[in-house]
Amino acid sequence: MTALTVQGLTKSYGAVPVLAGIDLHVPARTFTALLGPSGCGKSTLLRLIAGFADPDTGTIKLGEQTAFADGRSVPPQRRRIGYVPQEGALFPHRTVAANITFGLPRRHRRSGHRLDELLDLVGLDQAIARRFPHELSGGQQQRVALARALAPEPELVLLDEPFSALDTGLREDTRRAVASALRATDATAILVTHDQAEALSLADQVGIMRDGRLAQLDPPATIYRQPHDAHIARFLGDAVLLPAEVTDGAATCALGTLSVRTSNLAGPAEVLIRPEQLLLHRTGSGPTATVQEISYYGHDAAVRLCVQPEGIGVTARLSGIELPEPGSTVRVSVTGDVLAFPRDRA
């Protein structure tokens, strides 16, 4: 497998800019997830990498091969890229076996060895090879689509929201199987998704796209704990953002005086607190809050609070084992340090 390097990539459709200068590096044998709101250019970027359309400017390199530069483009079939679209796009009139082996040389299709290997790789029983796509579940269809993409041993695999049409339980099982198959083949892969949990749990690095640009690219833990700005903090996971005043590495806000990771910031700011950092106590010191509402999810719960005396609303995420009663009064504390952003960047 090989690395991908994209530099200065732009794309417009008529007078509408879609990509405004994308720089992206995906190391060989790694999994990158791209997150962003609808219309930010995620799928367009994947199509340009695959060669289905050409950028206006910029370069695309697959290892040492230049796939696009100076208006010259290597055709898709010569880029050795596997592509898995949202709906799988299997041939309805072909069996699973014929779908998977479609892009293989005839001698490999006849032997059946590669077919058996790929079915095993994506966690499907050999008997499924004789079925047609309409006889499969959505999760099985996506695994077949991945097996087809992996069959010619591509240099890079692109996945364009392949799990979005699946229900919750099936989506979890399918994405685990897909991630396992990609890692087993040492594939270099890029996943476009709207699912934040999916991106954080599967990827080696996560890219946040906004307004046709890559706003941040970092490992999952870094991008969650240290977003570059308040917009990313709000977009990636639940975020409590409170107005604060920062002095000497400490932020004073409605939840008290908190230790700040950004030591070079001073003055008006917004502090980022993740809901799991909020702890509730029946007694003791700390700001007082009224429990307004509880959303129970089984394994955990979102507890919405009104902090007194300011009346600021915040949400804490707690274990679902022992929860306060709606209407009760609790004390609130914050565990760990927080991140602060200049208030005019929010």
C-alpha positions as YAML, in Angstrom:
chain: A
units: angstrom
residues:
- id: 1
  name: MET
  ca: [0.00, 0.00, 0.00]
- id: 2
  name: THR
  ca: [1.07, 3.57, -0.53]
- id: 3
  name: ALA
  ca: [0.71, 7.05, 0.94]
- id: 4
  name: LEU
  ca: [-1.52, 9.79, -0.45]
- id: 5
  name: THR
  ca: [-0.45, 13.43, -0.65]
- id: 6
  name: VAL
  ca: [-2.81, 16.18, -1.77]
- id: 7
  name: GLN
  ca: [-1.57, 19.77, -2.10]
- id: 8
  name: GLY
  ca: [-3.43, 22.99, -2.92]
- id: 9
  name: LEU
  ca: [-6.47, 21.19, -4.31]
- id: 10
  name: THR
  ca: [-9.28, 23.46, -5.53]
- id: 11
  name: LYS
  ca: [-12.55, 22.69, -7.27]
- id: 12
  name: SER
  ca: [-15.49, 24.84, -8.32]
- id: 13
  name: TYR
  ca: [-18.70, 24.02, -10.13]
- id: 14
  name: GLY
  ca: [-19.45, 27.11, -12.17]
- id: 15
  name: ALA
  ca: [-19.22, 30.08, -9.83]
- id: 16
  name: VAL
  ca: [-19.64, 27.92, -6.71]
- id: 17
  name: PRO
  ca: [-16.35, 27.00, -4.96]
- id: 18
  name: VAL
  ca: [-16.40, 23.54, -3.35]
- id: 19
  name: LEU
  ca: [-12.75, 23.00, -2.38]
- id: 20
  name: ALA
  ca: [-10.62, 26.02, -1.53]
- id: 21
  name: GLY
  ca: [-7.07, 24.70, -1.20]
- id: 22
  name: ILE
  ca: [-6.93, 21.27, 0.44]
- id: 23
  name: ASP
  ca: [-3.62, 19.97, 1.81]
- id: 24
  name: LEU
  ca: [-3.85, 16.38, 3.06]
- id: 25
  name: HIS
  ca: [-1.30, 13.66, 3.78]
- id: 26
  name: VAL
  ca: [-2.39, 10.09, 4.49]
- id: 27
  name: PRO
  ca: [0.56, 7.87, 5.47]
- id: 28
  name: ALA
  ca: [0.76, 4.38, 4.00]
- id: 29
  name: ARG
  ca: [-1.15, 1.67, 5.88]
- id: 30
  name: THR
  ca: [-3.20, 4.13, 7.92]
- id: 31
  name: PHE
  ca: [-6.91, 4.89, 8.21]
- id: 32
  name: THR
  ca: [-8.06, 8.51, 7.87]
- id: 33
  name: ALA
  ca: [-11.62, 9.71, 8.50]
- id: 34
  name: LEU
  ca: [-12.98, 12.97, 7.07]
- id: 35
  name: LEU
  ca: [-15.78, 14.68, 8.98]
- id: 36
  name: GLY
  ca: [-17.75, 17.78, 8.13]
- id: 37
  name: PRO
  ca: [-21.24, 19.17, 7.54]
- id: 38
  name: SER
  ca: [-23.10, 18.50, 4.30]
- id: 39
  name: GLY
  ca: [-21.74, 20.55, 1.43]
- id: 40
  name: CYS
  ca: [-18.26, 21.02, 2.89]
- id: 41
  name: GLY
  ca: [-16.59, 19.11, 0.02]
- id: 42
  name: LYS
  ca: [-15.86, 15.69, 1.58]
- id: 43
  name: SER
  ca: [-17.31, 13.56, -1.20]
- id: 44
  name: THR
  ca: [-15.97, 15.88, -3.89]
- id: 45
  name: LEU
  ca: [-12.47, 15.40, -2.47]
- id: 46
  name: LEU
  ca: [-12.89, 11.62, -2.64]
- id: 47
  name: ARG
  ca: [-14.06, 11.81, -6.26]
- id: 48
  name: LEU
  ca: [-11.04, 13.91, -7.23]
- id: 49
  name: ILE
  ca: [-8.68, 11.46, -5.55]
- id: 50
  name: ALA
  ca: [-10.37, 8.55, -7.33]
- id: 51
  name: GLY
  ca: [-10.09, 10.34, -10.68]
- id: 52
  name: PHE
  ca: [-13.84, 10.56, -11.35]
- id: 53
  name: ALA
  ca: [-13.39, 14.33, -11.83]
- id: 54
  name: ASP
  ca: [-10.39, 16.64, -12.15]
- id: 55
  name: PRO
  ca: [-9.42, 19.45, -9.77]
- id: 56
  name: ASP
  ca: [-9.12, 23.01, -11.01]
- id: 57
  name: THR
  ca: [-5.66, 23.35, -9.45]
- id: 58
  name: GLY
  ca: [-3.36, 21.40, -7.14]
- id: 59
  name: THR
  ca: [-1.60, 18.03, -7.13]
- id: 60
  name: ILE
  ca: [-2.51, 14.48, -6.14]
- id: 61
  name: LYS
  ca: [0.26, 11.96, -5.52]
- id: 62
  name: LEU
  ca: [-0.06, 8.25, -4.76]
- id: 63
  name: GLY
  ca: [3.32, 7.33, -3.37]
- id: 64
  name: GLU
  ca: [5.78, 8.39, -6.07]
- id: 65
  name: GLN
  ca: [3.11, 8.46, -8.80]
- id: 66
  name: THR
  ca: [1.61, 11.84, -9.69]
- id: 67
  name: ALA
  ca: [-2.08, 11.21, -10.35]
- id: 68
  name: PHE
  ca: [-2.89, 14.85, -11.12]
- id: 69
  name: ALA
  ca: [-0.77, 17.97, -11.72]
- id: 70
  name: ASP
  ca: [-0.78, 20.94, -14.11]
- id: 71
  name: GLY
  ca: [-4.04, 19.84, -15.73]
- id: 72
  name: ARG
  ca: [-2.72, 16.35, -16.56]
- id: 73
  name: SER
  ca: [-4.64, 13.47, -15.01]
- id: 74
  name: VAL
  ca: [-4.01, 9.73, -14.70]
- id: 75
  name: PRO
  ca: [-7.30, 7.94, -15.57]
- id: 76
  name: PRO
  ca: [-9.14, 6.20, -12.71]
- id: 77
  name: GLN
  ca: [-8.41, 2.67, -13.91]
- id: 78
  name: ARG
  ca: [-4.66, 3.32, -13.71]
- id: 79
  name: ARG
  ca: [-4.67, 4.80, -10.20]
- id: 80
  name: ARG
  ca: [-5.17, 1.44, -8.44]
- id: 81
  name: ILE
  ca: [-7.80, 2.85, -6.11]
- id: 82
  name: GLY
  ca: [-10.69, 0.89, -4.60]
- id: 83
  name: TYR
  ca: [-13.91, 2.85, -4.13]
- id: 84
  name: VAL
  ca: [-16.86, 1.87, -1.89]
- id: 85
  name: PRO
  ca: [-19.89, 4.17, -2.39]
- id: 86
  name: GLN
  ca: [-22.69, 4.77, 0.09]
- id: 87
  name: GLU
  ca: [-25.09, 2.17, -1.26]
- id: 88
  name: GLY
  ca: [-22.49, -0.40, -2.33]
- id: 89
  name: ALA
  ca: [-23.57, -0.13, -5.99]
- id: 90
  name: LEU
  ca: [-23.45, -3.89, -6.60]
- id: 91
  name: PHE
  ca: [-24.51, -5.28, -9.97]
- id: 92
  name: PRO
  ca: [-28.05, -6.58, -9.26]
- id: 93
  name: HIS
  ca: [-27.97, -9.21, -12.04]
- id: 94
  name: ARG
  ca: [-24.67, -10.74, -10.89]
- id: 95
  name: THR
  ca: [-24.05, -13.13, -8.00]
- id: 96
  name: VAL
  ca: [-21.88, -12.18, -5.04]
- id: 97
  name: ALA
  ca: [-19.03, -14.16, -6.58]
- id: 98
  name: ALA
  ca: [-19.37, -12.34, -9.91]
- id: 99
  name: ASN
  ca: [-19.56, -8.96, -8.17]
- id: 100
  name: ILE
  ca: [-16.43, -9.53, -6.10]
- id: 101
  name: THR
  ca: [-14.32, -10.91, -8.94]
- id: 102
  name: PHE
  ca: [-15.57, -8.45, -11.57]
- id: 103
  name: GLY
  ca: [-12.30, -6.51, -11.79]
- id: 104
  name: LEU
  ca: [-9.96, -9.51, -11.61]
- id: 105
  name: PRO
  ca: [-8.10, -11.14, -14.50]
- id: 106
  name: ARG
  ca: [-9.99, -14.12, -15.95]
- id: 107
  name: ARG
  ca: [-7.56, -16.71, -14.56]
- id: 108
  name: HIS
  ca: [-8.17, -15.46, -11.00]
- id: 109
  name: ARG
  ca: [-11.94, -15.47, -11.50]
- id: 110
  name: ARG
  ca: [-11.83, -19.10, -12.65]
- id: 111
  name: SER
  ca: [-9.62, -20.41, -9.84]
- id: 112
  name: GLY
  ca: [-11.92, -19.23, -7.03]
- id: 113
  name: HIS
  ca: [-8.99, -18.94, -4.64]
- id: 114
  name: ARG
  ca: [-9.09, -15.15, -4.48]
- id: 115
  name: LEU
  ca: [-12.88, -15.20, -3.98]
- id: 116
  name: ASP
  ca: [-12.63, -17.53, -0.98]
- id: 117
  name: GLU
  ca: [-9.85, -15.40, 0.47]
- id: 118
  name: LEU
  ca: [-11.88, -12.19, 0.15]
- id: 119
  name: LEU
  ca: [-15.07, -13.65, 1.60]
- id: 120
  name: ASP
  ca: [-13.12, -14.83, 4.61]
- id: 121
  name: LEU
  ca: [-11.42, -11.45, 4.91]
- id: 122
  name: VAL
  ca: [-14.71, -9.53, 5.18]
- id: 123
  name: GLY
  ca: [-16.31, -12.13, 7.46]
- id: 124
  name: LEU
  ca: [-18.80, -13.70, 5.06]
- id: 125
  name: ASP
  ca: [-19.64, -17.40, 4.69]
- id: 126
  name: GLN
  ca: [-18.56, -19.11, 1.47]
- id: 127
  name: ALA
  ca: [-22.16, -20.16, 0.75]
- id: 128
  name: ILE
  ca: [-23.12, -16.53, 0.21]
- id: 129
  name: ALA
  ca: [-21.13, -16.48, -3.04]
- id: 130
  name: ARG
  ca: [-24.09, -17.94, -4.99]
- id: 131
  name: ARG
  ca: [-26.61, -15.34, -3.82]
- id: 132
  name: PHE
  ca: [-27.68, -12.16, -5.56]
- id: 133
  name: PRO
  ca: [-27.52, -8.69, -3.94]
- id: 134
  name: HIS
  ca: [-31.28, -8.53, -3.26]
- id: 135
  name: GLU
  ca: [-30.92, -11.68, -1.14]
- id: 136
  name: LEU
  ca: [-28.44, -9.98, 1.22]
- id: 137
  name: SER
  ca: [-28.85, -7.70, 4.20]
- id: 138
  name: GLY
  ca: [-27.55, -4.14, 3.98]
- id: 139
  name: GLY
  ca: [-24.51, -5.03, 6.05]
- id: 140
  name: GLN
  ca: [-23.71, -8.03, 3.85]
- id: 141
  name: GLN
  ca: [-23.99, -5.87, 0.74]
- id: 142
  name: GLN
  ca: [-21.47, -3.38, 2.14]
- id: 143
  name: ARG
  ca: [-19.03, -6.17, 2.97]
- id: 144
  name: VAL
  ca: [-19.37, -7.52, -0.56]
- id: 145
  name: ALA
  ca: [-18.73, -4.01, -1.91]
- id: 146
  name: LEU
  ca: [-15.57, -3.80, 0.20]
- id: 147
  name: ALA
  ca: [-14.43, -7.26, -0.98]
- id: 148
  name: ARG
  ca: [-14.91, -6.11, -4.59]
- id: 149
  name: ALA
  ca: [-12.87, -2.97, -3.90]
- id: 150
  name: LEU
  ca: [-10.07, -5.01, -2.27]
- id: 151
  name: ALA
  ca: [-10.02, -7.76, -4.93]
- id: 152
  name: PRO
  ca: [-7.46, -6.13, -7.28]
- id: 153
  name: GLU
  ca: [-5.22, -5.22, -4.31]
- id: 154
  name: PRO
  ca: [-5.53, -1.44, -4.67]
- id: 155
  name: GLU
  ca: [-2.97, 1.07, -3.41]
- id: 156
  name: LEU
  ca: [-5.70, 3.09, -1.68]
- id: 157
  name: VAL
  ca: [-9.29, 2.40, -0.56]
- id: 158
  name: LEU
  ca: [-11.89, 5.20, -0.46]
- id: 159
  name: LEU
  ca: [-15.13, 4.75, 1.49]
- id: 160
  name: ASP
  ca: [-17.88, 7.31, 0.94]
- id: 161
  name: GLU
  ca: [-20.29, 7.03, 3.91]
- id: 162
  name: PRO
  ca: [-20.64, 3.26, 3.44]
- id: 163
  name: PHE
  ca: [-22.52, 2.64, 6.71]
- id: 164
  name: SER
  ca: [-25.00, 5.53, 6.75]
- id: 165
  name: ALA
  ca: [-27.97, 3.52, 5.45]
- id: 166
  name: LEU
  ca: [-27.61, 0.75, 8.05]
- id: 167
  name: ASP
  ca: [-29.44, 0.55, 11.38]
- id: 168
  name: THR
  ca: [-27.43, 1.10, 14.57]
- id: 169
  name: GLY
  ca: [-26.63, -2.51, 15.51]
- id: 170
  name: LEU
  ca: [-25.84, -3.58, 11.95]
- id: 171
  name: ARG
  ca: [-23.73, -0.46, 11.39]
- id: 172
  name: GLU
  ca: [-21.52, -1.24, 14.39]
- id: 173
  name: ASP
  ca: [-20.92, -4.86, 13.34]
- id: 174
  name: THR
  ca: [-20.31, -3.92, 9.70]
- id: 175
  name: ARG
  ca: [-17.85, -1.12, 10.36]
- id: 176
  name: ARG
  ca: [-15.86, -3.35, 12.73]
- id: 177
  name: ALA
  ca: [-15.66, -6.02, 10.05]
- id: 178
  name: VAL
  ca: [-14.66, -3.46, 7.42]
- id: 179
  name: ALA
  ca: [-11.99, -1.89, 9.65]
- id: 180
  name: SER
  ca: [-10.62, -5.35, 10.49]
- id: 181
  name: ALA
  ca: [-10.43, -6.29, 6.79]
- id: 182
  name: LEU
  ca: [-8.64, -3.06, 5.89]
- id: 183
  name: ARG
  ca: [-6.08, -3.48, 8.64]
- id: 184
  name: ALA
  ca: [-5.54, -7.15, 7.73]
- id: 185
  name: THR
  ca: [-4.53, -6.12, 4.22]
- id: 186
  name: ASP
  ca: [-2.38, -3.16, 5.42]
- id: 187
  name: ALA
  ca: [-4.64, -0.94, 3.33]
- id: 188
  name: THR
  ca: [-4.30, 2.82, 3.17]
- id: 189
  name: ALA
  ca: [-7.88, 4.04, 3.55]
- id: 190
  name: ILE
  ca: [-9.96, 7.22, 3.69]
- id: 191
  name: LEU
  ca: [-13.47, 7.20, 5.13]
- id: 192
  name: VAL
  ca: [-15.96, 10.03, 4.61]
- id: 193
  name: THR
  ca: [-18.60, 10.00, 7.34]
- id: 194
  name: HIS
  ca: [-21.10, 12.14, 9.27]
- id: 195
  name: ASP
  ca: [-20.79, 9.85, 12.31]
- id: 196
  name: GLN
  ca: [-18.38, 11.34, 14.85]
- id: 197
  name: ALA
  ca: [-18.17, 8.18, 16.97]
- id: 198
  name: GLU
  ca: [-17.39, 6.20, 13.83]
- id: 199
  name: ALA
  ca: [-14.54, 8.52, 12.89]
- id: 200
  name: LEU
  ca: [-13.04, 8.67, 16.38]
- id: 201
  name: SER
  ca: [-13.21, 4.91, 16.97]
- id: 202
  name: LEU
  ca: [-11.95, 3.69, 13.57]
- id: 203
  name: ALA
  ca: [-9.39, 6.19, 12.32]
- id: 204
  name: ASP
  ca: [-5.70, 6.78, 12.97]
- id: 205
  name: GLN
  ca: [-6.26, 10.44, 12.11]
- id: 206
  name: VAL
  ca: [-9.39, 12.55, 11.74]
- id: 207
  name: GLY
  ca: [-9.76, 15.52, 9.42]
- id: 208
  name: ILE
  ca: [-12.41, 18.19, 10.01]
- id: 209
  name: MET
  ca: [-13.54, 19.88, 6.78]
- id: 210
  name: ARG
  ca: [-15.22, 23.28, 6.78]
- id: 211
  name: ASP
  ca: [-16.08, 25.61, 3.90]
- id: 212
  name: GLY
  ca: [-13.99, 23.60, 1.43]
- id: 213
  name: ARG
  ca: [-10.89, 23.58, 3.63]
- id: 214
  name: LEU
  ca: [-9.28, 21.14, 6.03]
- id: 215
  name: ALA
  ca: [-9.69, 22.93, 9.37]
- id: 216
  name: GLN
  ca: [-7.76, 20.35, 11.43]
- id: 217
  name: LEU
  ca: [-6.08, 16.98, 10.91]
- id: 218
  name: ASP
  ca: [-4.92, 15.10, 14.00]
- id: 219
  name: PRO
  ca: [-5.17, 11.77, 15.86]
- id: 220
  name: PRO
  ca: [-8.64, 11.20, 17.38]
- id: 221
  name: ALA
  ca: [-7.64, 11.94, 20.98]
- id: 222
  name: THR
  ca: [-5.86, 15.16, 19.98]
- id: 223
  name: ILE
  ca: [-8.66, 16.50, 17.84]
- id: 224
  name: TYR
  ca: [-11.22, 15.78, 20.57]
- id: 225
  name: ARG
  ca: [-9.18, 17.17, 23.45]
- id: 226
  name: GLN
  ca: [-7.42, 19.98, 21.59]
- id: 227
  name: PRO
  ca: [-9.64, 21.32, 18.80]
- id: 228
  name: HIS
  ca: [-8.11, 24.30, 17.01]
- id: 229
  name: ASP
  ca: [-11.12, 26.55, 17.57]
- id: 230
  name: ALA
  ca: [-14.55, 26.73, 19.16]
- id: 231
  name: HIS
  ca: [-16.29, 25.80, 15.89]
- id: 232
  name: ILE
  ca: [-14.48, 22.46, 15.80]
- id: 233
  name: ALA
  ca: [-15.15, 21.93, 19.51]
- id: 234
  name: ARG
  ca: [-18.89, 22.38, 18.92]
- id: 235
  name: PHE
  ca: [-18.88, 20.15, 15.85]
- id: 236
  name: LEU
  ca: [-16.88, 17.25, 17.28]
- id: 237
  name: GLY
  ca: [-18.68, 15.74, 20.23]
- id: 238
  name: ASP
  ca: [-20.78, 17.43, 22.89]
- id: 239
  name: ALA
  ca: [-19.22, 20.62, 24.18]
- id: 240
  name: VAL
  ca: [-19.90, 22.97, 27.08]
- id: 241
  name: LEU
  ca: [-18.55, 26.39, 26.05]
- id: 242
  name: LEU
  ca: [-18.71, 29.09, 28.72]
- id: 243
  name: PRO
  ca: [-17.62, 32.73, 28.72]
- id: 244
  name: ALA
  ca: [-14.60, 33.22, 30.95]
- id: 245
  name: GLU
  ca: [-11.78, 35.54, 31.93]
- id: 246
  name: VAL
  ca: [-8.30, 34.01, 31.70]
- id: 247
  name: THR
  ca: [-5.44, 35.21, 33.92]
- id: 248
  name: ASP
  ca: [-2.13, 33.46, 34.66]
- id: 249
  name: GLY
  ca: [-3.23, 30.10, 33.26]
- id: 250
  name: ALA
  ca: [-6.58, 30.00, 35.08]
- id: 251
  name: ALA
  ca: [-10.08, 30.70, 33.76]
- id: 252
  name: THR
  ca: [-12.83, 32.15, 35.92]
- id: 253
  name: CYS
  ca: [-16.31, 31.17, 34.70]
- id: 254
  name: ALA
  ca: [-19.73, 30.12, 35.98]
- id: 255
  name: LEU
  ca: [-18.26, 26.79, 37.14]
- id: 256
  name: GLY
  ca: [-15.49, 28.37, 39.18]
- id: 257
  name: THR
  ca: [-11.79, 28.90, 38.56]
- id: 258
  name: LEU
  ca: [-10.38, 26.21, 36.24]
- id: 259
  name: SER
  ca: [-6.87, 25.29, 35.12]
- id: 260
  name: VAL
  ca: [-6.28, 26.15, 31.46]
- id: 261
  name: ARG
  ca: [-4.03, 24.30, 29.03]
- id: 262
  name: THR
  ca: [-3.49, 27.41, 26.89]
- id: 263
  name: SER
  ca: [-1.03, 29.28, 29.11]
- id: 264
  name: ASN
  ca: [-0.30, 32.12, 26.66]
- id: 265
  name: LEU
  ca: [-3.91, 33.32, 26.53]
- id: 266
  name: ALA
  ca: [-5.18, 36.18, 28.69]
- id: 267
  name: GLY
  ca: [-8.38, 38.21, 28.79]
- id: 268
  name: PRO
  ca: [-11.93, 37.44, 27.57]
- id: 269
  name: ALA
  ca: [-12.26, 33.84, 26.41]
- id: 270
  name: GLU
  ca: [-14.50, 30.84, 25.98]
- id: 271
  name: VAL
  ca: [-13.57, 27.69, 27.88]
- id: 272
  name: LEU
  ca: [-14.25, 24.23, 26.47]
- id: 273
  name: ILE
  ca: [-15.49, 21.66, 28.95]
- id: 274
  name: ARG
  ca: [-16.58, 18.23, 27.77]
- id: 275
  name: PRO
  ca: [-19.78, 16.92, 29.46]
- id: 276
  name: GLU
  ca: [-17.90, 13.94, 30.90]
- id: 277
  name: GLN
  ca: [-15.66, 16.37, 32.82]
- id: 278
  name: LEU
  ca: [-18.61, 17.59, 34.91]
- id: 279
  name: LEU
  ca: [-19.10, 15.83, 38.25]
- id: 280
  name: LEU
  ca: [-22.22, 16.21, 40.39]
- id: 281
  name: HIS
  ca: [-22.27, 16.06, 44.20]
- id: 282
  name: ARG
  ca: [-25.16, 16.10, 46.65]
- id: 283
  name: THR
  ca: [-23.15, 18.10, 49.21]
- id: 284
  name: GLY
  ca: [-19.88, 20.00, 49.45]
- id: 285
  name: SER
  ca: [-18.48, 23.10, 47.83]
- id: 286
  name: GLY
  ca: [-18.69, 24.32, 44.26]
- id: 287
  name: PRO
  ca: [-21.31, 26.08, 42.16]
- id: 288
  name: THR
  ca: [-24.95, 25.14, 42.73]
- id: 289
  name: ALA
  ca: [-27.14, 23.85, 39.89]
- id: 290
  name: THR
  ca: [-30.69, 22.69, 39.43]
- id: 291
  name: VAL
  ca: [-31.32, 19.44, 37.55]
- id: 292
  name: GLN
  ca: [-33.73, 20.34, 34.76]
- id: 293
  name: GLU
  ca: [-33.94, 17.21, 32.60]
- id: 294
  name: ILE
  ca: [-32.36, 13.78, 32.22]
- id: 295
  name: SER
  ca: [-32.00, 11.84, 28.97]
- id: 296
  name: TYR
  ca: [-31.33, 8.21, 29.88]
- id: 297
  name: TYR
  ca: [-29.43, 6.00, 27.38]
- id: 298
  name: GLY
  ca: [-28.80, 2.92, 29.55]
- id: 299
  name: HIS
  ca: [-25.02, 2.92, 29.69]
- id: 300
  name: ASP
  ca: [-24.99, 6.66, 30.46]
- id: 301
  name: ALA
  ca: [-27.22, 9.70, 30.69]
- id: 302
  name: ALA
  ca: [-27.20, 13.38, 29.72]
- id: 303
  name: VAL
  ca: [-28.14, 15.56, 32.68]
- id: 304
  name: ARG
  ca: [-29.16, 19.11, 31.80]
- id: 305
  name: LEU
  ca: [-28.42, 21.64, 34.52]
- id: 306
  name: CYS
  ca: [-29.12, 25.29, 35.26]
- id: 307
  name: VAL
  ca: [-26.13, 26.78, 37.08]
- id: 308
  name: GLN
  ca: [-26.96, 29.42, 39.72]
- id: 309
  name: PRO
  ca: [-26.99, 32.34, 40.13]
- id: 310
  name: GLU
  ca: [-26.19, 33.11, 36.45]
- id: 311
  name: GLY
  ca: [-28.85, 30.74, 35.13]
- id: 312
  name: ILE
  ca: [-26.43, 29.26, 32.57]
- id: 313
  name: GLY
  ca: [-27.44, 25.92, 31.06]
- id: 314
  name: VAL
  ca: [-24.86, 23.10, 30.85]
- id: 315
  name: THR
  ca: [-25.04, 19.35, 30.21]
- id: 316
  name: ALA
  ca: [-23.18, 16.69, 32.19]
- id: 317
  name: ARG
  ca: [-22.68, 13.13, 30.95]
- id: 318
  name: LEU
  ca: [-22.85, 10.61, 33.79]
- id: 319
  name: SER
  ca: [-22.95, 6.87, 34.27]
- id: 320
  name: GLY
  ca: [-26.49, 5.55, 34.07]
- id: 321
  name: ILE
  ca: [-26.19, 3.71, 37.40]
- id: 322
  name: GLU
  ca: [-26.99, 6.48, 39.91]
- id: 323
  name: LEU
  ca: [-28.60, 9.72, 38.79]
- id: 324
  name: PRO
  ca: [-30.03, 12.77, 40.55]
- id: 325
  name: GLU
  ca: [-33.75, 13.50, 40.45]
- id: 326
  name: PRO
  ca: [-35.12, 16.20, 38.11]
- id: 327
  name: GLY
  ca: [-35.72, 19.35, 40.14]
- id: 328
  name: SER
  ca: [-33.07, 18.50, 42.73]
- id: 329
  name: THR
  ca: [-30.17, 20.77, 43.62]
- id: 330
  name: VAL
  ca: [-26.58, 19.56, 43.17]
- id: 331
  name: ARG
  ca: [-23.05, 20.89, 43.42]
- id: 332
  name: VAL
  ca: [-20.93, 20.89, 40.25]
- id: 333
  name: SER
  ca: [-17.18, 20.40, 39.87]
- id: 334
  name: VAL
  ca: [-14.90, 20.04, 36.86]
- id: 335
  name: THR
  ca: [-12.29, 17.31, 36.60]
- id: 336
  name: GLY
  ca: [-9.12, 17.90, 34.57]
- id: 337
  name: ASP
  ca: [-7.99, 21.06, 32.86]
- id: 338
  name: VAL
  ca: [-9.85, 22.92, 30.11]
- id: 339
  name: LEU
  ca: [-9.08, 24.52, 26.80]
- id: 340
  name: ALA
  ca: [-9.66, 28.23, 26.22]
- id: 341
  name: PHE
  ca: [-10.26, 30.14, 23.00]
- id: 342
  name: PRO
  ca: [-10.22, 33.91, 22.49]
- id: 343
  name: ARG
  ca: [-13.84, 34.99, 22.68]
- id: 344
  name: ASP
  ca: [-13.78, 36.71, 19.28]
- id: 345
  name: ARG
  ca: [-12.93, 33.36, 17.59]
- id: 346
  name: ALA
  ca: [-16.06, 31.63, 18.82]
...
